[in-house]
Amino acid sequence: MTLVITGANGNLGQRLVRALLRDGGVDAVRAVVRREAAASLLETDHPGLDVRIVDYLDQGAMADVLAGAASVVHLVGIIKQSANSRYEVAHEQTSQTLAQAAAAAGVRRLVSLSIVGSTPDSSNACLSSKGRADAMLLACPVPATVIRVPMVLGEGDYASYALKRRASSGFNIVFRAASLEQPIYAGDVVEAIRRLIDAARFENRTLELAGPEALTRRELTERAAACLGRTTRVLSLPIGAGMAIARVLEWLPNPPITRAMLGVLDHDDRVDAHSAARALSLSLTPLEDMLNRCLADADIRE
């Protein structure tokens, strides 16, 4: 009953590690990362944790790290492409290597985290790449479940920090304030993963999991401000203006924002949140509770 977590140094990965070490449910947790700095962080926070540094594209090394594992949780992915981090590598090549290594190691189930809107035919480079990666995992011999989520808010993560920064300002300029957001609490995502790991019946499928409430970016900013006891004004700019700015910034080796990244953030999220929640017997955290928890402790840990 060894569980392997790839991308274990991310916010969700660390939350999952903490939950499993605290509450049990598996015999052993093996955290897989790419860099020494990430491994040191996990080993400092969790003394005795089995942490492995592995090249996700090395099939032999991946097969070794998966040896003896019953389940794998795959949390590797990016929303911003740069000169040193490409969608095709981070999503597709990594997933293909994982699928082959998992099959060779005799893994019994695989859970992968994806993004709402990810389909191979998407016009967005990030979402189409992630969609192709999802398809590779679903087609591999190991039974796989892909969970697609929108914005995830958790204590201490960057998304919560960015939302608190906007909510704390008396005036905000955002691109397309009417864009629909449906944030989900990070703890709910972790609980969904745990329930899939423990499920008596596991099957190839895609689950779209989101928070219980869809609202515009303007409304989300205003609701967050209200939780802080503040008010804010939101000025909306056309998304085309943002795309034009991002196109210029893409000439930089590591642009702060790209057109594909902006397209992911601008995606209108309106998910039947309760369908996947019912399938997992999961109670979704209400938006107000989510905001109160996350904004109270919105510091960057990454």
C-alpha positions in Angstrom: 0.0 0.0 0.0 2.8 2.5 -0.9 1.5 5.7 -2.4 3.8 7.7 -4.7 3.1 11.4 -5.2 4.8 13.2 -8.1 5.1 16.9 -7.8 4.9 16.5 -4.0 6.5 19.9 -3.4 3.6 21.9 -4.7 1.0 23.3 -2.4 -1.5 20.5 -3.0 1.3 17.9 -2.9 2.4 19.2 0.5 -1.2 19.2 1.8 -1.7 15.7 0.6 1.5 14.5 2.3 0.5 16.2 5.6 -3.0 14.7 5.5 -1.7 11.2 4.8 1.0 11.3 7.4 -1.5 12.7 10.0 -4.5 10.5 9.3 -2.9 7.4 7.7 -4.8 5.3 5.1 -1.6 4.1 3.3 1.3 2.1 4.6 4.0 4.4 3.2 4.2 7.7 1.3 6.9 8.3 -1.3 7.3 11.9 -2.4 8.9 12.5 -5.9 10.4 15.8 -6.9 12.8 17.0 -9.5 15.2 19.2 -7.6 17.3 19.0 -4.4 15.8 22.2 -3.0 12.3 20.7 -3.2 13.5 17.5 -1.5 15.2 19.5 1.3 12.0 21.4 1.9 9.9 18.2 2.3 12.6 16.5 4.4 12.7 19.5 6.7 9.0 19.6 7.1 8.5 15.8 7.4 11.6 14.1 8.9 11.7 10.5 7.8 9.6 11.0 4.7 10.7 8.9 1.8 11.7 11.6 -0.7 13.1 10.8 -4.2 14.7 13.1 -6.7 13.9 11.9 -10.2 13.9 13.1 -13.8 10.3 12.7 -14.8 11.4 11.9 -18.4 13.7 9.0 -17.4 11.5 5.9 -17.7 13.9 3.6 -16.0 14.3 5.9 -13.0 10.5 6.4 -12.8 9.9 2.6 -12.9 12.4 2.2 -10.0 10.7 4.9 -7.9 7.3 3.3 -8.6 8.4 -0.2 -7.6 6.2 -1.6 -5.0 3.6 1.2 -5.3 -0.1 0.4 -5.3 -1.2 3.9 -6.3 0.3 7.0 -7.9 -1.0 10.6 -7.6 0.3 12.8 -10.4 0.4 16.5 -9.6 2.9 17.7 -12.2 1.8 20.6 -14.5 2.3 24.2 -15.4 0.1 27.0 -16.7 2.9 29.3 -17.8 5.4 28.2 -20.5 8.9 29.6 -20.7 12.1 29.0 -22.5 13.1 26.4 -19.9 9.7 24.9 -19.2 7.5 23.8 -22.2 4.0 22.4 -22.1 4.8 19.4 -24.3 7.5 18.3 -21.8 5.8 19.2 -18.5 2.4 17.7 -19.6 2.7 15.2 -22.4 6.2 13.7 -22.2 6.0 13.5 -18.5 2.6 11.7 -18.6 3.7 9.3 -21.3 6.8 8.3 -19.3 4.7 7.9 -16.1 2.1 5.8 -17.9 4.8 3.4 -19.3 6.6 3.3 -16.0 3.5 2.7 -13.9 2.5 -0.2 -16.2 6.0 -1.7 -16.0 5.9 -1.4 -12.1 2.5 -3.0 -11.7 0.8 0.0 -10.2 -2.9 -0.7 -9.6 -4.4 2.8 -9.8 -3.4 6.3 -10.9 -5.0 9.7 -10.0 -4.0 12.8 -12.0 -4.9 16.4 -11.4 -5.8 18.5 -14.5 -7.5 21.8 -15.4 -11.1 22.5 -16.2 -11.3 23.1 -20.0 -8.5 20.7 -20.9 -9.2 19.0 -24.2 -6.9 18.0 -27.0 -8.8 20.3 -29.4 -8.7 23.4 -27.3 -7.4 26.6 -29.0 -5.4 27.3 -25.8 -1.9 25.9 -25.9 -1.9 25.0 -22.2 -5.3 23.4 -22.1 -4.8 21.4 -25.4 -1.5 20.1 -24.1 -3.0 19.1 -20.8 -5.9 17.5 -22.6 -3.5 15.4 -24.6 -1.7 14.4 -21.4 -5.0 13.4 -19.8 -5.8 11.2 -22.8 -2.5 9.5 -22.6 -3.0 8.6 -18.9 -6.6 7.4 -19.5 -5.4 5.2 -22.4 -2.6 3.5 -20.4 -2.9 -0.1 -19.0 -3.2 1.2 -15.4 -6.7 2.3 -14.5 -6.6 6.1 -14.2 -9.0 8.8 -12.9 -8.3 12.4 -14.0 -9.7 15.2 -11.8 -10.1 18.5 -13.6 -10.4 21.6 -11.3 -10.6 25.4 -11.8 -9.0 27.9 -9.4 -7.8 26.2 -6.2 -7.7 28.3 -3.0 -5.7 27.1 0.0 -4.1 28.5 3.1 -0.7 29.9 2.3 -0.8 29.4 -1.5 -0.2 32.0 -4.2 -3.8 32.1 -5.5 -5.0 33.1 -2.1 -2.2 35.7 -1.7 -3.1 37.2 -5.0 -6.8 37.4 -4.2 -6.1 38.9 -0.8 -3.9 41.5 -2.4 -6.7 42.5 -4.8 -9.3 42.4 -2.0 -7.2 44.6 0.2 -6.9 47.4 -2.4 -9.5 50.1 -2.7 -9.3 49.9 -6.5 -8.5 47.1 -8.9 -7.9 46.9 -12.7 -8.6 43.4 -14.0 -9.0 41.9 -17.5 -12.6 40.9 -18.2 -14.1 41.2 -14.8 -17.2 39.3 -16.1 -15.1 36.1 -16.4 -16.6 33.3 -14.4 -14.7 31.8 -11.5 -15.6 28.7 -9.5 -12.9 28.3 -6.9 -12.6 25.1 -4.9 -11.0 24.7 -1.5 -7.6 22.9 -1.6 -8.7 20.7 1.3 -11.6 19.4 -0.8 -9.3 18.5 -3.6 -7.0 16.6 -1.2 -10.0 14.8 0.3 -11.3 13.9 -3.2 -7.9 12.4 -4.0 -7.8 10.4 -0.8 -11.3 9.0 -1.5 -10.2 7.9 -4.9 -7.1 6.2 -3.5 -9.3 4.3 -0.9 -12.2 3.6 -3.2 -13.3 -0.1 -3.4 -14.2 0.5 -7.0 -11.8 2.3 -9.3 -12.3 3.0 -13.0 -11.0 5.0 -15.9 -12.9 8.3 -15.9 -12.7 12.1 -15.8 -14.2 14.0 -13.0 -14.8 17.8 -13.1 -14.7 19.0 -9.5 -15.2 22.6 -8.6 -16.5 24.8 -5.7 -20.2 25.1 -5.0 -20.6 28.6 -6.4 -19.7 30.2 -9.8 -19.4 34.0 -9.8 -17.7 36.7 -11.8 -14.1 37.8 -11.1 -15.6 41.2 -10.1 -17.9 39.5 -7.6 -15.2 37.2 -6.2 -13.0 40.2 -5.6 -15.8 42.1 -3.9 -16.8 39.0 -1.8 -13.1 38.6 -0.7 -13.0 42.3 0.2 -16.1 41.9 2.3 -14.6 39.0 4.2 -11.7 41.4 5.1 -14.2 44.1 6.2 -13.3 46.2 3.2 -14.8 47.5 0.0 -13.1 47.7 -3.4 -13.9 49.1 -6.9 -13.1 46.9 -9.9 -12.4 48.4 -13.4 -12.6 45.9 -16.2 -10.3 46.0 -19.2 -10.9 44.0 -22.5 -9.2 40.7 -22.5 -7.7 41.7 -25.9 -5.6 44.3 -24.2 -4.2 41.7 -21.9 -3.4 39.4 -24.8 -1.6 42.2 -26.5 0.5 42.9 -23.5 1.2 39.2 -23.0 2.3 38.9 -26.6 5.0 41.5 -26.1 6.1 40.0 -22.8 6.5 36.6 -24.5 9.8 37.9 -26.1 11.3 37.6 -22.6 13.0 34.2 -21.6 10.7 33.9 -18.6 7.7 36.2 -19.2 5.5 37.1 -16.1 2.4 36.2 -18.1 1.7 34.6 -21.5 -1.3 34.5 -23.8 -1.9 30.8 -23.0 -1.7 31.5 -19.2 -4.0 34.5 -19.5 -6.4 32.3 -21.5 -6.5 29.6 -18.7 -7.1 32.3 -16.1 -9.8 33.9 -18.3 -11.6 30.6 -18.9 -15.3 30.7 -17.9 -15.8 28.1 -15.3 -19.3 26.8 -14.7 -19.1 23.2 -13.6 -21.8 20.9 -12.2 -19.9 20.8 -8.9 -22.3 18.5 -7.2 -22.1 15.6 -9.7 -18.5 14.8 -8.9 -19.0 15.6 -5.2 -21.9 13.1 -5.1 -19.8 10.4 -6.8 -17.1 10.8 -4.2 -19.6 11.4 -1.2 -17.7 14.7 -0.7 -19.1 17.7 1.1 -17.9 20.9 -0.7 -16.7 23.8 1.4 -18.9 26.9 1.0 -17.4 29.9 -0.6 -17.6 32.1 2.5 -15.9 29.5 4.6 -13.2 29.0 2.0 -12.5 32.8 1.7 -12.4 33.2 5.5 -9.9 30.3 5.9 -7.7 31.2 3.0 -7.5 35.0 3.3 -6.7 34.8 7.0 -3.5 33.0 6.2 -2.6 34.2 2.7 1.2 34.1 2.7 3.3 32.8 -0.2 5.1 29.6 0.7 6.3 28.6 -2.7 
